[in-house]
Amino acid sequence: MKISIIIPNYNGSMLLKKNIPAVINSIKKYKNSEIIIIDDCSVDNSLSVLNSFKNNIIIIENNKNIGFADSVNIAVKKSIGDIIILLNSDVRPDLDFIKPLLFHFENEKVFAVGCLDKSIENGEIIQRGRGIGSWTRGFFQHSAGELDKKNTLWVSGGSGAFRKSIWEKLGGFSSAYYPFYWEDIDISYRAWKLGYEVHFEKQSKVIHEHEEGAIRKKFNSQYIKTTAYKNQFIFVWKNITDVELCMSHALWLPYHFLIALKNVNLAFFIGFLKAFFYIPIILLENITLRNKKIISDKNILSLFKK
């Protein structure tokens, strides 16, 4: 089984110095393996740092900044791996984090496996990695789930393993989620709808310096909030196909608009308008999913009730 570790990078020079050695050590025992780092037009000294590791890694340089999803898609296409392991530049894996992941892929129905993410937040370590979701007031809501179960609604694009053959069938990350957020939830959900499985492995551990990542350093809080709303709308319009849930979304929208107006939540309105720019992509992918889907939205969500 060939393994490719892919790390997208934007202005993460200090994180690369700290975390790449751990990535290199973790993959040494696997003969058919590679580490690909794709740089999304960094303006710091990331390339200089990457060149210092060039004997151990493959470097891809984007000609322009294209965002997380498209950067990962490019790297996956150029990879040799049967299994693709995605890591963020702010993630440092444990030495033996790969082996527990590979066990799950003995089951051909498994699309992806998520790691136990030991996230450093406000000086504390919070364990994450398993996701659940619910349909609430006309929207899909995601949250962290208990860590003692094997299934997960999605696998994080910052610390998870994916079967390349199924990734290609799904078309990879959707560019509609530019520049970040929800693309990993989207591809995992589409896998569930087509009858594949998505697992969580708590023995595969990584340290995630969440507050040091590129998103919070490059973008202000209002832009991040707007993008999150935009992509939440896109996810619903693109993936939810159960008629009852679609009607529920439409009926609840006036309520959400009134609440946003009352709270002067401009990010909600801007996110809604921005989502409309992606209507052609959304409609095409929604129609495609309707023609292929095996599992209903309600049946998927029933697996992840709190």
WODA-V970358 format. One record per residue. OMEGA is omega in whole degrees, -180 to 180 (NA if undefined). D_FIRST is the distance of its C-alpha to the first C-alpha in Angstrom with 1 decimal. Layout:
omega:OMEGA d_first:D_FIRST
omega:OMEGA d_first:D_FIRST
This chain:
omega:180 d_first:0.0
omega:-176 d_first:3.8
omega:173 d_first:6.5
omega:172 d_first:10.1
omega:-178 d_first:13.1
omega:180 d_first:16.1
omega:173 d_first:19.6
omega:-177 d_first:22.6
omega:169 d_first:25.8
omega:178 d_first:29.5
omega:-178 d_first:32.1
omega:-173 d_first:29.9
omega:-178 d_first:30.8
omega:179 d_first:31.9
omega:179 d_first:28.8
omega:178 d_first:26.5
omega:-175 d_first:28.5
omega:-167 d_first:28.1
omega:-177 d_first:24.5
omega:178 d_first:22.4
omega:179 d_first:22.8
omega:178 d_first:21.2
omega:179 d_first:18.2
omega:180 d_first:17.9
omega:-176 d_first:18.3
omega:-174 d_first:15.8
omega:-176 d_first:12.8
omega:-175 d_first:14.4
omega:-178 d_first:12.7
omega:-173 d_first:9.1
omega:-179 d_first:9.4
omega:-174 d_first:7.2
omega:178 d_first:8.8
omega:173 d_first:12.1
omega:178 d_first:14.9
omega:174 d_first:17.0
omega:-179 d_first:20.4
omega:-177 d_first:22.6
omega:-174 d_first:26.3
omega:179 d_first:28.5
omega:176 d_first:31.7
omega:177 d_first:32.4
omega:173 d_first:36.0
omega:-179 d_first:35.6
omega:180 d_first:34.3
omega:-177 d_first:30.6
omega:177 d_first:29.9
omega:178 d_first:31.7
omega:-179 d_first:29.6
omega:180 d_first:26.4
omega:177 d_first:27.7
omega:178 d_first:28.2
omega:-167 d_first:24.4
omega:178 d_first:23.7
omega:-177 d_first:22.3
omega:-176 d_first:19.4
omega:172 d_first:18.9
omega:-177 d_first:19.1
omega:173 d_first:22.3
omega:180 d_first:23.2
omega:174 d_first:26.8
omega:178 d_first:28.3
omega:176 d_first:31.7
omega:-180 d_first:33.0
omega:-175 d_first:32.2
omega:178 d_first:30.3
omega:-173 d_first:29.2
omega:-172 d_first:26.1
omega:-178 d_first:24.7
omega:177 d_first:25.1
omega:179 d_first:23.8
omega:-180 d_first:20.5
omega:178 d_first:20.4
omega:-178 d_first:21.1
omega:179 d_first:18.3
omega:180 d_first:15.7
omega:-177 d_first:17.0
omega:-176 d_first:16.7
omega:177 d_first:13.1
omega:-168 d_first:10.2
omega:166 d_first:7.6
omega:177 d_first:6.1
omega:179 d_first:7.4
omega:175 d_first:10.7
omega:179 d_first:12.7
omega:176 d_first:16.3
omega:170 d_first:18.9
omega:179 d_first:22.6
omega:180 d_first:24.4
omega:180 d_first:26.5
omega:177 d_first:23.6
omega:-175 d_first:22.9
omega:170 d_first:19.9
omega:-176 d_first:20.4
omega:-174 d_first:18.8
omega:-175 d_first:16.5
omega:-174 d_first:15.9
omega:-173 d_first:12.1
omega:180 d_first:11.7
omega:179 d_first:14.0
omega:-174 d_first:12.3
omega:-180 d_first:8.9
omega:-176 d_first:11.2
omega:-175 d_first:12.6
omega:170 d_first:9.8
omega:174 d_first:10.4
omega:-174 d_first:13.4
omega:179 d_first:12.9
omega:-177 d_first:16.0
omega:177 d_first:14.7
omega:-174 d_first:14.7
omega:179 d_first:14.9
omega:-178 d_first:15.5
omega:180 d_first:18.2
omega:169 d_first:19.0
omega:-174 d_first:22.4
omega:178 d_first:24.3
omega:-171 d_first:27.1
omega:178 d_first:29.3
omega:-177 d_first:32.2
omega:-179 d_first:35.2
omega:177 d_first:38.8
omega:180 d_first:38.1
omega:176 d_first:36.5
omega:179 d_first:32.9
omega:-178 d_first:32.2
omega:-180 d_first:29.1
omega:174 d_first:27.5
omega:178 d_first:24.2
omega:-177 d_first:25.1
omega:174 d_first:27.0
omega:-179 d_first:29.6
omega:179 d_first:32.0
omega:175 d_first:35.3
omega:-174 d_first:37.7
omega:177 d_first:40.8
omega:174 d_first:43.9
omega:179 d_first:42.2
omega:171 d_first:39.2
omega:179 d_first:35.6
omega:178 d_first:35.5
omega:-179 d_first:32.4
omega:179 d_first:32.5
omega:180 d_first:30.8
omega:178 d_first:30.1
omega:-172 d_first:30.3
omega:-177 d_first:27.4
omega:179 d_first:27.6
omega:-174 d_first:25.9
omega:-179 d_first:22.3
omega:176 d_first:22.8
omega:-180 d_first:23.6
omega:177 d_first:25.2
omega:175 d_first:23.1
omega:-178 d_first:20.4
omega:175 d_first:21.8
omega:179 d_first:20.7
omega:179 d_first:21.5
omega:-179 d_first:19.2
omega:-180 d_first:16.4
omega:-175 d_first:12.9
omega:176 d_first:12.6
omega:-173 d_first:10.6
omega:-177 d_first:11.3
omega:179 d_first:12.5
omega:175 d_first:15.0
omega:-179 d_first:15.9
omega:177 d_first:17.0
omega:-179 d_first:18.9
omega:179 d_first:20.7
omega:179 d_first:21.6
omega:178 d_first:20.2
omega:179 d_first:22.7
omega:179 d_first:26.3
omega:179 d_first:28.6
omega:-176 d_first:31.4
omega:178 d_first:30.6
omega:-2 d_first:31.5
omega:-178 d_first:31.6
omega:176 d_first:29.9
omega:172 d_first:29.6
omega:-178 d_first:28.6
omega:179 d_first:25.8
omega:175 d_first:23.2
omega:-179 d_first:25.5
omega:-175 d_first:26.0
omega:177 d_first:22.4
omega:-179 d_first:21.8
omega:178 d_first:25.1
omega:177 d_first:24.4
omega:177 d_first:21.2
omega:-176 d_first:23.4
omega:-180 d_first:26.1
omega:173 d_first:23.9
omega:176 d_first:23.0
omega:-179 d_first:19.5
omega:178 d_first:19.2
omega:-172 d_first:19.0
omega:174 d_first:18.6
omega:-179 d_first:19.9
omega:-176 d_first:18.7
omega:177 d_first:21.6
omega:176 d_first:20.0
omega:-169 d_first:17.9
omega:175 d_first:20.9
omega:172 d_first:21.9
omega:-177 d_first:25.4
omega:177 d_first:26.6
omega:-169 d_first:29.8
omega:-175 d_first:30.5
omega:-179 d_first:34.0
omega:-176 d_first:32.9
omega:-174 d_first:30.7
omega:-175 d_first:31.7
omega:-176 d_first:33.0
omega:180 d_first:35.8
omega:-176 d_first:36.8
omega:-171 d_first:37.0
omega:177 d_first:38.4
omega:-173 d_first:41.4
omega:180 d_first:41.4
omega:179 d_first:43.2
omega:179 d_first:40.7
omega:-180 d_first:37.8
omega:179 d_first:39.8
omega:180 d_first:40.6
omega:179 d_first:37.0
omega:177 d_first:35.9
omega:180 d_first:38.7
omega:-175 d_first:37.9
omega:174 d_first:34.3
omega:175 d_first:35.4
omega:-178 d_first:37.6
omega:-180 d_first:35.0
omega:-178 d_first:32.6
omega:-177 d_first:35.3
omega:-174 d_first:36.6
omega:-168 d_first:33.1
omega:-176 d_first:31.5
omega:-176 d_first:34.3
omega:176 d_first:35.4
omega:-175 d_first:37.4
omega:-178 d_first:41.0
omega:-180 d_first:42.5
omega:177 d_first:40.2
omega:178 d_first:41.0
omega:178 d_first:44.7
omega:179 d_first:44.4
omega:-178 d_first:42.9
omega:-177 d_first:45.8
omega:-179 d_first:48.4
omega:-177 d_first:47.3
omega:179 d_first:47.0
omega:178 d_first:50.8
omega:-179 d_first:50.6
omega:177 d_first:47.8
omega:179 d_first:49.8
omega:178 d_first:52.9
omega:178 d_first:51.2
omega:178 d_first:49.7
omega:179 d_first:53.2
omega:-178 d_first:54.8
omega:-177 d_first:52.5
omega:-178 d_first:52.6
omega:-177 d_first:48.8
omega:-178 d_first:48.5
omega:-180 d_first:44.7
omega:-178 d_first:44.5
omega:180 d_first:46.7
omega:178 d_first:45.1
omega:178 d_first:41.6
omega:-179 d_first:42.9
omega:179 d_first:44.4
omega:-180 d_first:41.4
omega:-179 d_first:39.2
omega:178 d_first:41.6
omega:-176 d_first:40.5
omega:-178 d_first:37.1
omega:179 d_first:38.8
omega:178 d_first:37.7
omega:-177 d_first:34.0
omega:-177 d_first:34.5
omega:-179 d_first:36.4
omega:-177 d_first:34.0
omega:178 d_first:30.9
omega:179 d_first:33.1
omega:179 d_first:34.3
omega:-179 d_first:30.8
omega:179 d_first:29.7
omega:-179 d_first:32.8
omega:-175 d_first:32.0
omega:-166 d_first:28.5
omega:178 d_first:28.8
omega:-176 d_first:28.3
omega:180 d_first:29.0
omega:178 d_first:32.3
omega:-178 d_first:32.7
omega:180 d_first:34.8
omega:177 d_first:32.4
omega:-177 d_first:29.6
omega:179 d_first:32.0
omega:179 d_first:33.3
omega:-170 d_first:30.1
omega:176 d_first:30.7
omega:179 d_first:34.4
omega:NA d_first:35.6
